[in-house]
Amino acid sequence: MSGGERTWIDACMTRAIALYLTQHSGRRYATLFSDEADGPLDPEHKRMFIAMKREVLRLGGYEREYFITQTPELAAMADVVIDLDSMHVDGRGRSNSSTTEGAA
């Protein structure tokens, strides 16, 4: 099994569990989180990966998913981008600038 296939199966299983818990626990979860899972995927599967994320959000009634990516094409497909490289933290630990951009 390739790295991309492993990534796809892991992401699908994780989201299937999240959907199951949402539908059967009686609890409402508003947000999902994921970290750089798209690395081993080819460009076509990266687009499918985002489509799968959006469908899970719809099916589960989630409000948002925060995900980390270093793939510009995926970042461009996000509804909002938080660019950590453009943030500056002053000596007191407070952010004094940040960039948030709307996207697809």
Gaussian input, Z-matrix of N, CA and C with variables (Angstrom, degrees):
# hf/3-21g

backbone

0 1
 N
 C     1     B1
 C     2     B2     1     A1
 N     3     B3     2     A2     1     D1
 C     4     B4     3     A3     2     D2
 C     5     B5     4     A4     3     D3
 N     6     B6     5     A5     4     D4
 C     7     B7     6     A6     5     D5
 C     8     B8     7     A7     6     D6
 N     9     B9     8     A8     7     D7
 C    10    B10     9     A9     8     D8
 C    11    B11    10    A10     9     D9
 N    12    B12    11    A11    10    D10
 C    13    B13    12    A12    11    D11
 C    14    B14    13    A13    12    D12
 N    15    B15    14    A14    13    D13
 C    16    B16    15    A15    14    D14
 C    17    B17    16    A16    15    D15
 N    18    B18    17    A17    16    D16
 C    19    B19    18    A18    17    D17
 C    20    B20    19    A19    18    D18
 N    21    B21    20    A20    19    D19
 C    22    B22    21    A21    20    D20
 C    23    B23    22    A22    21    D21
 N    24    B24    23    A23    22    D22
 C    25    B25    24    A24    23    D23
 C    26    B26    25    A25    24    D24
 N    27    B27    26    A26    25    D25
 C    28    B28    27    A27    26    D26
 C    29    B29    28    A28    27    D27
 N    30    B30    29    A29    28    D28
 C    31    B31    30    A30    29    D29
 C    32    B32    31    A31    30    D30
 N    33    B33    32    A32    31    D31
 C    34    B34    33    A33    32    D32
 C    35    B35    34    A34    33    D33
 N    36    B36    35    A35    34    D34
 C    37    B37    36    A36    35    D35
 C    38    B38    37    A37    36    D36
 N    39    B39    38    A38    37    D37
 C    40    B40    39    A39    38    D38
 C    41    B41    40    A40    39    D39
 N    42    B42    41    A41    40    D40
 C    43    B43    42    A42    41    D41
 C    44    B44    43    A43    42    D42
 N    45    B45    44    A44    43    D43
 C    46    B46    45    A45    44    D44
 C    47    B47    46    A46    45    D45
 N    48    B48    47    A47    46    D46
 C    49    B49    48    A48    47    D47
 C    50    B50    49    A49    48    D48
 N    51    B51    50    A50    49    D49
 C    52    B52    51    A51    50    D50
 C    53    B53    52    A52    51    D51
 N    54    B54    53    A53    52    D52
 C    55    B55    54    A54    53    D53
 C    56    B56    55    A55    54    D54
 N    57    B57    56    A56    55    D55
 C    58    B58    57    A57    56    D56
 C    59    B59    58    A58    57    D57
 N    60    B60    59    A59    58    D58
 C    61    B61    60    A60    59    D59
 C    62    B62    61    A61    60    D60
 N    63    B63    62    A62    61    D61
 C    64    B64    63    A63    62    D62
 C    65    B65    64    A64    63    D63
 N    66    B66    65    A65    64    D64
 C    67    B67    66    A66    65    D65
 C    68    B68    67    A67    66    D66
 N    69    B69    68    A68    67    D67
 C    70    B70    69    A69    68    D68
 C    71    B71    70    A70    69    D69
 N    72    B72    71    A71    70    D70
 C    73    B73    72    A72    71    D71
 C    74    B74    73    A73    72    D72
 N    75    B75    74    A74    73    D73
 C    76    B76    75    A75    74    D74
 C    77    B77    76    A76    75    D75
 N    78    B78    77    A77    76    D76
 C    79    B79    78    A78    77    D77
 C    80    B80    79    A79    78    D78
 N    81    B81    80    A80    79    D79
 C    82    B82    81    A81    80    D80
 C    83    B83    82    A82    81    D81
 N    84    B84    83    A83    82    D82
 C    85    B85    84    A84    83    D83
 C    86    B86    85    A85    84    D84
 N    87    B87    86    A86    85    D85
 C    88    B88    87    A87    86    D86
 C    89    B89    88    A88    87    D87
 N    90    B90    89    A89    88    D88
 C    91    B91    90    A90    89    D89
 C    92    B92    91    A91    90    D90
 N    93    B93    92    A92    91    D91
 C    94    B94    93    A93    92    D92
 C    95    B95    94    A94    93    D93
 N    96    B96    95    A95    94    D94
 C    97    B97    96    A96    95    D95
 C    98    B98    97    A97    96    D96
 N    99    B99    98    A98    97    D97
 C   100   B100    99    A99    98    D98
 C   101   B101   100   A100    99    D99
 N   102   B102   101   A101   100   D100
 C   103   B103   102   A102   101   D101
 C   104   B104   103   A103   102   D102
 N   105   B105   104   A104   103   D103
 C   106   B106   105   A105   104   D104
 C   107   B107   106   A106   105   D105
 N   108   B108   107   A107   106   D106
 C   109   B109   108   A108   107   D107
 C   110   B110   109   A109   108   D108
 N   111   B111   110   A110   109   D109
 C   112   B112   111   A111   110   D110
 C   113   B113   112   A112   111   D111
 N   114   B114   113   A113   112   D112
 C   115   B115   114   A114   113   D113
 C   116   B116   115   A115   114   D114
 N   117   B117   116   A116   115   D115
 C   118   B118   117   A117   116   D116
 C   119   B119   118   A118   117   D117
 N   120   B120   119   A119   118   D118
 C   121   B121   120   A120   119   D119
 C   122   B122   121   A121   120   D120
 N   123   B123   122   A122   121   D121
 C   124   B124   123   A123   122   D122
 C   125   B125   124   A124   123   D123
 N   126   B126   125   A125   124   D124
 C   127   B127   126   A126   125   D125
 C   128   B128   127   A127   126   D126
 N   129   B129   128   A128   127   D127
 C   130   B130   129   A129   128   D128
 C   131   B131   130   A130   129   D129
 N   132   B132   131   A131   130   D130
 C   133   B133   132   A132   131   D131
 C   134   B134   133   A133   132   D132
 N   135   B135   134   A134   133   D133
 C   136   B136   135   A135   134   D134
 C   137   B137   136   A136   135   D135
 N   138   B138   137   A137   136   D136
 C   139   B139   138   A138   137   D137
 C   140   B140   139   A139   138   D138
 N   141   B141   140   A140   139   D139
 C   142   B142   141   A141   140   D140
 C   143   B143   142   A142   141   D141
 N   144   B144   143   A143   142   D142
 C   145   B145   144   A144   143   D143
 C   146   B146   145   A145   144   D144
 N   147   B147   146   A146   145   D145
 C   148   B148   147   A147   146   D146
 C   149   B149   148   A148   147   D147
 N   150   B150   149   A149   148   D148
 C   151   B151   150   A150   149   D149
 C   152   B152   151   A151   150   D150
 N   153   B153   152   A152   151   D151
 C   154   B154   153   A153   152   D152
 C   155   B155   154   A154   153   D153
 N   156   B156   155   A155   154   D154
 C   157   B157   156   A156   155   D155
 C   158   B158   157   A157   156   D156
 N   159   B159   158   A158   157   D157
 C   160   B160   159   A159   158   D158
 C   161   B161   160   A160   159   D159
 N   162   B162   161   A161   160   D160
 C   163   B163   162   A162   161   D161
 C   164   B164   163   A163   162   D162
 N   165   B165   164   A164   163   D163
 C   166   B166   165   A165   164   D164
 C   167   B167   166   A166   165   D165
 N   168   B168   167   A167   166   D166
 C   169   B169   168   A168   167   D167
 C   170   B170   169   A169   168   D168
 N   171   B171   170   A170   169   D169
 C   172   B172   171   A171   170   D170
 C   173   B173   172   A172   171   D171
 N   174   B174   173   A173   172   D172
 C   175   B175   174   A174   173   D173
 C   176   B176   175   A175   174   D174
 N   177   B177   176   A176   175   D175
 C   178   B178   177   A177   176   D176
 C   179   B179   178   A178   177   D177
 N   180   B180   179   A179   178   D178
 C   181   B181   180   A180   179   D179
 C   182   B182   181   A181   180   D180
 N   183   B183   182   A182   181   D181
 C   184   B184   183   A183   182   D182
 C   185   B185   184   A184   183   D183
 N   186   B186   185   A185   184   D184
 C   187   B187   186   A186   185   D185
 C   188   B188   187   A187   186   D186
 N   189   B189   188   A188   187   D187
 C   190   B190   189   A189   188   D188
 C   191   B191   190   A190   189   D189
 N   192   B192   191   A191   190   D190
 C   193   B193   192   A192   191   D191
 C   194   B194   193   A193   192   D192
 N   195   B195   194   A194   193   D193
 C   196   B196   195   A195   194   D194
 C   197   B197   196   A196   195   D195
 N   198   B198   197   A197   196   D196
 C   199   B199   198   A198   197   D197
 C   200   B200   199   A199   198   D198
 N   201   B201   200   A200   199   D199
 C   202   B202   201   A201   200   D200
 C   203   B203   202   A202   201   D201
 N   204   B204   203   A203   202   D202
 C   205   B205   204   A204   203   D203
 C   206   B206   205   A205   204   D204
 N   207   B207   206   A206   205   D205
 C   208   B208   207   A207   206   D206
 C   209   B209   208   A208   207   D207
 N   210   B210   209   A209   208   D208
 C   211   B211   210   A210   209   D209
 C   212   B212   211   A211   210   D210
 N   213   B213   212   A212   211   D211
 C   214   B214   213   A213   212   D212
 C   215   B215   214   A214   213   D213
 N   216   B216   215   A215   214   D214
 C   217   B217   216   A216   215   D215
 C   218   B218   217   A217   216   D216
 N   219   B219   218   A218   217   D217
 C   220   B220   219   A219   218   D218
 C   221   B221   220   A220   219   D219
 N   222   B222   221   A221   220   D220
 C   223   B223   222   A222   221   D221
 C   224   B224   223   A223   222   D222
 N   225   B225   224   A224   223   D223
 C   226   B226   225   A225   224   D224
 C   227   B227   226   A226   225   D225
 N   228   B228   227   A227   226   D226
 C   229   B229   228   A228   227   D227
 C   230   B230   229   A229   228   D228
 N   231   B231   230   A230   229   D229
 C   232   B232   231   A231   230   D230
 C   233   B233   232   A232   231   D231
 N   234   B234   233   A233   232   D232
 C   235   B235   234   A234   233   D233
 C   236   B236   235   A235   234   D234
 N   237   B237   236   A236   235   D235
 C   238   B238   237   A237   236   D236
 C   239   B239   238   A238   237   D237
 N   240   B240   239   A239   238   D238
 C   241   B241   240   A240   239   D239
 C   242   B242   241   A241   240   D240
 N   243   B243   242   A242   241   D241
 C   244   B244   243   A243   242   D242
 C   245   B245   244   A244   243   D243
 N   246   B246   245   A245   244   D244
 C   247   B247   246   A246   245   D245
 C   248   B248   247   A247   246   D246
 N   249   B249   248   A248   247   D247
 C   250   B250   249   A249   248   D248
 C   251   B251   250   A250   249   D249
 N   252   B252   251   A251   250   D250
 C   253   B253   252   A252   251   D251
 C   254   B254   253   A253   252   D252
 N   255   B255   254   A254   253   D253
 C   256   B256   255   A255   254   D254
 C   257   B257   256   A256   255   D255
 N   258   B258   257   A257   256   D256
 C   259   B259   258   A258   257   D257
 C   260   B260   259   A259   258   D258
 N   261   B261   260   A260   259   D259
 C   262   B262   261   A261   260   D260
 C   263   B263   262   A262   261   D261
 N   264   B264   263   A263   262   D262
 C   265   B265   264   A264   263   D263
 C   266   B266   265   A265   264   D264
 N   267   B267   266   A266   265   D265
 C   268   B268   267   A267   266   D266
 C   269   B269   268   A268   267   D267
 N   270   B270   269   A269   268   D268
 C   271   B271   270   A270   269   D269
 C   272   B272   271   A271   270   D270
 N   273   B273   272   A272   271   D271
 C   274   B274   273   A273   272   D272
 C   275   B275   274   A274   273   D273
 N   276   B276   275   A275   274   D274
 C   277   B277   276   A276   275   D275
 C   278   B278   277   A277   276   D276
 N   279   B279   278   A278   277   D277
 C   280   B280   279   A279   278   D278
 C   281   B281   280   A280   279   D279
 N   282   B282   281   A281   280   D280
 C   283   B283   282   A282   281   D281
 C   284   B284   283   A283   282   D282
 N   285   B285   284   A284   283   D283
 C   286   B286   285   A285   284   D284
 C   287   B287   286   A286   285   D285
 N   288   B288   287   A287   286   D286
 C   289   B289   288   A288   287   D287
 C   290   B290   289   A289   288   D288
 N   291   B291   290   A290   289   D289
 C   292   B292   291   A291   290   D290
 C   293   B293   292   A292   291   D291
 N   294   B294   293   A293   292   D292
 C   295   B295   294   A294   293   D293
 C   296   B296   295   A295   294   D294
 N   297   B297   296   A296   295   D295
 C   298   B298   297   A297   296   D296
 C   299   B299   298   A298   297   D297
 N   300   B300   299   A299   298   D298
 C   301   B301   300   A300   299   D299
 C   302   B302   301   A301   300   D300
 N   303   B303   302   A302   301   D301
 C   304   B304   303   A303   302   D302
 C   305   B305   304   A304   303   D303
 N   306   B306   305   A305   304   D304
 C   307   B307   306   A306   305   D305
 C   308   B308   307   A307   306   D306
 N   309   B309   308   A308   307   D307
 C   310   B310   309   A309   308   D308
 C   311   B311   310   A310   309   D309

   B1=1.4461
   B2=1.5290
   B3=1.3288
   B4=1.4626
   B5=1.5278
   B6=1.3430
   B7=1.4619
   B8=1.5178
   B9=1.3241
   B10=1.4571
   B11=1.5157
   B12=1.3410
   B13=1.4634
   B14=1.5300
   B15=1.3310
   B16=1.4660
   B17=1.5229
   B18=1.3311
   B19=1.4630
   B20=1.5194
   B21=1.3321
   B22=1.4613
   B23=1.5248
   B24=1.3175
   B25=1.4628
   B26=1.5269
   B27=1.3299
   B28=1.4659
   B29=1.5295
   B30=1.3202
   B31=1.4689
   B32=1.5164
   B33=1.3299
   B34=1.4708
   B35=1.5234
   B36=1.3188
   B37=1.4657
   B38=1.5263
   B39=1.3221
   B40=1.4623
   B41=1.5204
   B42=1.3196
   B43=1.4610
   B44=1.5278
   B45=1.3227
   B46=1.4679
   B47=1.5267
   B48=1.3242
   B49=1.4690
   B50=1.5263
   B51=1.3338
   B52=1.4677
   B53=1.5308
   B54=1.3301
   B55=1.4697
   B56=1.5222
   B57=1.3194
   B58=1.4623
   B59=1.5313
   B60=1.3304
   B61=1.4628
   B62=1.5240
   B63=1.3243
   B64=1.4642
   B65=1.5206
   B66=1.3184
   B67=1.4623
   B68=1.5255
   B69=1.3397
   B70=1.4642
   B71=1.5270
   B72=1.3095
   B73=1.4623
   B74=1.5156
   B75=1.3186
   B76=1.4525
   B77=1.5240
   B78=1.3102
   B79=1.4686
   B80=1.5217
   B81=1.2988
   B82=1.4679
   B83=1.5180
   B84=1.3107
   B85=1.4580
   B86=1.5245
   B87=1.3212
   B88=1.4601
   B89=1.5253
   B90=1.3256
   B91=1.4630
   B92=1.5246
   B93=1.3290
   B94=1.4618
   B95=1.5307
   B96=1.3262
   B97=1.4556
   B98=1.5248
   B99=1.3336
   B100=1.4663
   B101=1.5173
   B102=1.3172
   B103=1.4616
   B104=1.5221
   B105=1.2860
   B106=1.4702
   B107=1.5222
   B108=1.3050
   B109=1.4598
   B110=1.5206
   B111=1.3316
   B112=1.4611
   B113=1.5231
   B114=1.3060
   B115=1.4601
   B116=1.5161
   B117=1.3340
   B118=1.4615
   B119=1.5314
   B120=1.3259
   B121=1.4634
   B122=1.5250
   B123=1.3279
   B124=1.4666
   B125=1.5400
   B126=1.3482
   B127=1.4694
   B128=1.5318
   B129=1.3208
   B130=1.4660
   B131=1.5222
   B132=1.3379
   B133=1.4569
   B134=1.5239
   B135=1.3242
   B136=1.4687
   B137=1.5221
   B138=1.3203
   B139=1.4669
   B140=1.5365
   B141=1.3242
   B142=1.4642
   B143=1.5349
   B144=1.3235
   B145=1.4570
   B146=1.5348
   B147=1.3297
   B148=1.4678
   B149=1.5296
   B150=1.3174
   B151=1.4682
   B152=1.5271
   B153=1.3268
   B154=1.4643
   B155=1.5312
   B156=1.3323
   B157=1.4623
   B158=1.5291
   B159=1.3210
   B160=1.4663
   B161=1.5375
   B162=1.3151
   B163=1.4629
   B164=1.5261
   B165=1.3175
   B166=1.4605
   B167=1.5323
   B168=1.3264
   B169=1.4701
   B170=1.5287
   B171=1.3199
   B172=1.4645
   B173=1.5311
   B174=1.3304
   B175=1.4712
   B176=1.5225
   B177=1.3140
   B178=1.4657
   B179=1.5159
   B180=1.3294
   B181=1.4560
   B182=1.5173
   B183=1.3285
   B184=1.4585
   B185=1.5247
   B186=1.3163
   B187=1.4564
   B188=1.5206
   B189=1.3390
   B190=1.4645
   B191=1.5235
   B192=1.3232
   B193=1.4636
   B194=1.5122
   B195=1.3141
   B196=1.4547
   B197=1.5221
   B198=1.3172
   B199=1.4582
   B200=1.5149
   B201=1.3079
   B202=1.4589
   B203=1.5172
   B204=1.3217
   B205=1.4574
   B206=1.5170
   B207=1.3135
   B208=1.4578
   B209=1.5274
   B210=1.3294
   B211=1.4548
   B212=1.5244
   B213=1.3375
   B214=1.4686
   B215=1.5297
   B216=1.3289
   B217=1.4673
   B218=1.5341
   B219=1.3355
   B220=1.4615
   B221=1.5133
   B222=1.3137
   B223=1.4660
   B224=1.5281
   B225=1.3194
   B226=1.4648
   B227=1.5251
   B228=1.3371
   B229=1.4582
   B230=1.5291
   B231=1.3145
   B232=1.4670
   B233=1.5200
   B234=1.3169
   B235=1.4581
   B236=1.5304
   B237=1.3263
   B238=1.4646
   B239=1.5195
   B240=1.3305
   B241=1.4581
   B242=1.5240
   B243=1.3215
   B244=1.4536
   B245=1.5191
   B246=1.3082
   B247=1.4593
   B248=1.5271
   B249=1.3276
   B250=1.4607
   B251=1.5209
   B252=1.3270
   B253=1.4660
   B254=1.5205
   B255=1.3226
   B256=1.4603
   B257=1.5237
   B258=1.3214
   B259=1.4662
   B260=1.5212
   B261=1.3088
   B262=1.4608
   B263=1.5179
   B264=1.3164
   B265=1.4540
   B266=1.5149
   B267=1.3516
   B268=1.4607
   B269=1.5229
   B270=1.2997
   B271=1.4551
   B272=1.5103
   B273=1.3053
   B274=1.4671
   B275=1.5201
   B276=1.3299
   B277=1.4549
   B278=1.5138
   B279=1.3336
   B280=1.4625
   B281=1.5282
   B282=1.2770
   B283=1.4721
   B284=1.5152
   B285=1.3354
   B286=1.4531
   B287=1.5115
   B288=1.3306
   B289=1.4573
   B290=1.5152
   B291=1.3040
   B292=1.4561
   B293=1.5165
   B294=1.3118
   B295=1.4487
   B296=1.5145
   B297=1.2949
   B298=1.4586
   B299=1.5183
   B300=1.3236
   B301=1.4513
   B302=1.5176
   B303=1.2991
   B304=1.4574
   B305=1.5133
   B306=1.2952
   B307=1.4733
   B308=1.5077
   B309=1.3445
   B310=1.4605
   B311=1.4763
   A1=108.06
   A2=116.21
   A3=120.44
   A4=110.38
   A5=116.11
   A6=121.31
   A7=111.81
   A8=116.57
   A9=120.69
   A10=112.27
   A11=116.24
   A12=120.25
   A13=110.69
   A14=116.13
   A15=120.10
   A16=110.65
   A17=115.99
   A18=121.21
   A19=110.67
   A20=115.94
   A21=121.49
   A22=110.64
   A23=117.89
   A24=122.38
   A25=110.63
   A26=117.14
   A27=121.12
   A28=110.66
   A29=117.67
   A30=121.26
   A31=111.04
   A32=117.20
   A33=120.70
   A34=111.26
   A35=117.45
   A36=120.64
   A37=110.77
   A38=116.84
   A39=120.90
   A40=110.78
   A41=116.70
   A42=120.29
   A43=111.49
   A44=117.80
   A45=120.54
   A46=110.07
   A47=117.01
   A48=120.84
   A49=110.03
   A50=116.99
   A51=120.63
   A52=110.81
   A53=117.07
   A54=120.20
   A55=111.15
   A56=116.56
   A57=120.19
   A58=110.49
   A59=116.76
   A60=120.27
   A61=111.42
   A62=116.28
   A63=119.90
   A64=110.92
   A65=117.11
   A66=121.08
   A67=113.45
   A68=118.06
   A69=119.82
   A70=115.47
   A71=118.98
   A72=119.84
   A73=113.17
   A74=117.14
   A75=119.44
   A76=112.65
   A77=116.52
   A78=121.08
   A79=109.12
   A80=115.62
   A81=121.11
   A82=108.51
   A83=115.41
   A84=121.52
   A85=107.48
   A86=117.58
   A87=121.07
   A88=112.53
   A89=117.34
   A90=119.84
   A91=111.45
   A92=115.02
   A93=122.75
   A94=108.11
   A95=116.97
   A96=122.53
   A97=108.99
   A98=116.64
   A99=120.06
   A100=109.44
   A101=115.44
   A102=121.60
   A103=111.28
   A104=117.72
   A105=126.29
   A106=115.22
   A107=117.51
   A108=120.60
   A109=112.61
   A110=117.89
   A111=120.85
   A112=114.54
   A113=119.19
   A114=122.72
   A115=116.22
   A116=119.55
   A117=120.22
   A118=115.32
   A119=117.84
   A120=119.82
   A121=111.52
   A122=116.26
   A123=120.24
   A124=107.84
   A125=118.14
   A126=120.95
   A127=114.20
   A128=118.28
   A129=121.18
   A130=111.11
   A131=116.81
   A132=120.49
   A133=111.75
   A134=117.83
   A135=119.80
   A136=110.11
   A137=117.31
   A138=120.42
   A139=110.40
   A140=116.54
   A141=120.91
   A142=110.76
   A143=116.24
   A144=122.92
   A145=110.11
   A146=117.06
   A147=120.76
   A148=110.12
   A149=117.12
   A150=119.97
   A151=110.56
   A152=117.15
   A153=121.56
   A154=109.67
   A155=117.81
   A156=120.88
   A157=110.69
   A158=116.81
   A159=120.77
   A160=111.08
   A161=117.57
   A162=121.02
   A163=110.61
   A164=117.69
   A165=120.76
   A166=109.76
   A167=117.33
   A168=120.16
   A169=109.95
   A170=116.15
   A171=121.06
   A172=111.06
   A173=117.04
   A174=121.26
   A175=112.20
   A176=116.54
   A177=120.28
   A178=114.26
   A179=116.75
   A180=119.25
   A181=112.78
   A182=116.14
   A183=120.52
   A184=109.77
   A185=116.31
   A186=120.99
   A187=112.44
   A188=116.53
   A189=119.34
   A190=110.77
   A191=114.40
   A192=121.56
   A193=106.94
   A194=115.54
   A195=121.09
   A196=106.23
   A197=116.88
   A198=119.24
   A199=109.46
   A200=114.45
   A201=121.78
   A202=107.78
   A203=115.72
   A204=120.77
   A205=109.36
   A206=115.69
   A207=121.65
   A208=109.90
   A209=115.97
   A210=121.83
   A211=108.87
   A212=118.12
   A213=120.63
   A214=113.74
   A215=117.50
   A216=120.38
   A217=111.26
   A218=117.25
   A219=119.92
   A220=110.91
   A221=116.87
   A222=119.92
   A223=109.98
   A224=116.60
   A225=120.74
   A226=111.84
   A227=118.39
   A228=121.95
   A229=112.53
   A230=116.90
   A231=120.58
   A232=110.44
   A233=115.96
   A234=120.36
   A235=110.89
   A236=116.38
   A237=122.80
   A238=107.53
   A239=116.46
   A240=121.93
   A241=108.44
   A242=116.17
   A243=121.78
   A244=105.77
   A245=116.67
   A246=122.27
   A247=109.21
   A248=116.72
   A249=120.97
   A250=112.58
   A251=117.43
   A252=119.87
   A253=112.25
   A254=117.91
   A255=120.47
   A256=112.59
   A257=117.67
   A258=120.40
   A259=110.12
   A260=114.68
   A261=121.08
   A262=108.15
   A263=117.42
   A264=121.59
   A265=107.90
   A266=116.90
   A267=119.54
   A268=110.48
   A269=118.05
   A270=123.42
   A271=114.86
   A272=119.07
   A273=121.93
   A274=111.60
   A275=117.36
   A276=120.68
   A277=114.30
   A278=117.35
   A279=120.02
   A280=108.92
   A281=115.03
   A282=120.26
   A283=107.95
   A284=116.65
   A285=118.27
   A286=112.57
   A287=117.68
   A288=120.96
   A289=108.90
   A290=115.52
   A291=119.75
   A292=108.08
   A293=115.36
   A294=120.60
   A295=108.63
   A296=115.96
   A297=122.10
   A298=106.88
   A299=117.17
   A300=121.44
   A301=109.53
   A302=116.78
   A303=120.62
   A304=109.62
   A305=116.37
   A306=121.64
   A307=108.32
   A308=115.15
   A309=121.33
   A310=109.09
   D1=134.32
   D2=-178.10
   D3=-77.82
   D4=166.69
   D5=176.91
   D6=-61.36
   D7=-39.05
   D8=177.79
   D9=-64.03
   D10=-41.01
   D11=178.47
   D12=-64.85
   D13=-41.72
   D14=177.70
   D15=-61.26
   D16=-43.34
   D17=179.42
   D18=-60.50
   D19=-46.50
   D20=-178.59
   D21=-61.49
   D22=-47.00
   D23=-179.10
   D24=-64.58
   D25=-43.66
   D26=179.03
   D27=-61.17
   D28=-46.00
   D29=-179.51
   D30=-64.11
   D31=-41.56
   D32=179.36
   D33=-65.96
   D34=-42.77
   D35=179.65
   D36=-64.79
   D37=-43.55
   D38=179.40
   D39=-60.40
   D40=-44.18
   D41=-179.27
   D42=-71.77
   D43=-33.43
   D44=176.20
   D45=-63.07
   D46=-41.53
   D47=177.52
   D48=-64.96
   D49=-43.19
   D50=178.50
   D51=-60.71
   D52=-43.59
   D53=178.09
   D54=-63.87
   D55=-42.74
   D56=178.84
   D57=-59.83
   D58=-47.89
   D59=-179.36
   D60=-61.90
   D61=-40.44
   D62=178.99
   D63=-62.68
   D64=-41.23
   D65=-175.68
   D66=-79.97
   D67=-23.55
   D68=-172.80
   D69=-118.09
   D70=-6.19
   D71=-176.25
   D72=-93.17
   D73=-17.40
   D74=-175.63
   D75=80.04
   D76=1.01
   D77=178.28
   D78=-104.22
   D79=148.74
   D80=178.50
   D81=-105.39
   D82=124.28
   D83=176.56
   D84=-109.16
   D85=129.34
   D86=-175.86
   D87=-96.26
   D88=-22.73
   D89=-169.03
   D90=-134.74
   D91=140.88
   D92=170.66
   D93=-112.77
   D94=154.45
   D95=178.01
   D96=-131.69
   D97=141.19
   D98=173.22
   D99=-149.61
   D100=155.45
   D101=-173.24
   D102=-126.65
   D103=113.54
   D104=170.33
   D105=39.15
   D106=47.82
   D107=-179.06
   D108=-82.45
   D109=-10.92
   D110=-171.76
   D111=-87.43
   D112=-5.95
   D113=-174.25
   D114=-48.64
   D115=-52.79
   D116=-176.09
   D117=-79.21
   D118=-0.07
   D119=-176.97
   D120=-84.88
   D121=144.15
   D122=175.41
   D123=-77.26
   D124=166.69
   D125=-174.89
   D126=-54.08
   D127=-41.78
   D128=179.33
   D129=-62.10
   D130=-45.04
   D131=-179.16
   D132=-71.76
   D133=-26.23
   D134=175.23
   D135=-65.04
   D136=-40.90
   D137=177.05
   D138=-65.04
   D139=-41.18
   D140=177.24
   D141=-64.55
   D142=-35.60
   D143=179.59
   D144=-61.45
   D145=-45.01
   D146=178.23
   D147=-66.49
   D148=-40.64
   D149=177.97
   D150=-61.39
   D151=-39.98
   D152=178.11
   D153=-64.47
   D154=-42.61
   D155=178.43
   D156=-59.78
   D157=-43.89
   D158=-179.40
   D159=-65.24
   D160=-38.65
   D161=179.38
   D162=-66.71
   D163=-40.23
   D164=177.79
   D165=-63.88
   D166=-41.07
   D167=176.99
   D168=-58.39
   D169=-44.23
   D170=-179.79
   D171=-64.91
   D172=-50.50
   D173=-177.03
   D174=-62.87
   D175=-38.20
   D176=-176.91
   D177=-88.07
   D178=-6.16
   D179=-178.23
   D180=69.79
   D181=23.54
   D182=179.05
   D183=-74.54
   D184=151.50
   D185=178.82
   D186=-87.01
   D187=-30.46
   D188=-174.49
   D189=-163.79
   D190=162.56
   D191=167.69
   D192=-133.17
   D193=128.54
   D194=172.25
   D195=-93.90
   D196=123.61
   D197=176.85
   D198=-134.92
   D199=150.07
   D200=179.59
   D201=-104.18
   D202=133.28
   D203=176.57
   D204=-146.99
   D205=150.38
   D206=171.72
   D207=-110.10
   D208=12.98
   D209=-179.35
   D210=-98.27
   D211=109.91
   D212=-177.29
   D213=-55.79
   D214=-36.71
   D215=-179.57
   D216=-62.98
   D217=-38.48
   D218=178.44
   D219=-72.41
   D220=-40.29
   D221=177.58
   D222=-59.73
   D223=-37.25
   D224=179.89
   D225=-67.63
   D226=-22.51
   D227=178.70
   D228=-85.55
   D229=-9.56
   D230=-178.54
   D231=-72.92
   D232=154.21
   D233=176.60
   D234=-71.47
   D235=-35.61
   D236=179.49
   D237=-140.98
   D238=142.78
   D239=177.23
   D240=-119.74
   D241=128.84
   D242=172.42
   D243=-107.28
   D244=109.84
   D245=-175.32
   D246=-93.13
   D247=100.68
   D248=-177.17
   D249=-68.74
   D250=-25.88
   D251=178.45
   D252=-64.55
   D253=-25.58
   D254=-177.61
   D255=-92.11
   D256=-2.03
   D257=-178.95
   D258=-83.41
   D259=146.71
   D260=176.43
   D261=-126.48
   D262=131.12
   D263=178.56
   D264=-110.03
   D265=127.71
   D266=179.02
   D267=-80.54
   D268=179.21
   D269=-174.73
   D270=-63.88
   D271=-16.80
   D272=179.85
   D273=-94.08
   D274=6.27
   D275=177.16
   D276=82.07
   D277=11.18
   D278=178.76
   D279=-103.29
   D280=141.63
   D281=176.95
   D282=-77.47
   D283=130.25
   D284=177.67
   D285=-110.45
   D286=4.34
   D287=170.48
   D288=-162.08
   D289=146.99
   D290=175.25
   D291=-152.65
   D292=158.04
   D293=178.91
   D294=-121.67
   D295=125.73
   D296=173.71
   D297=-127.82
   D298=125.46
   D299=-176.89
   D300=-121.13
   D301=140.92
   D302=172.54
   D303=-79.14
   D304=150.29
   D305=177.79
   D306=-143.88
   D307=-171.45
   D308=-179.61
   D309=-45.47

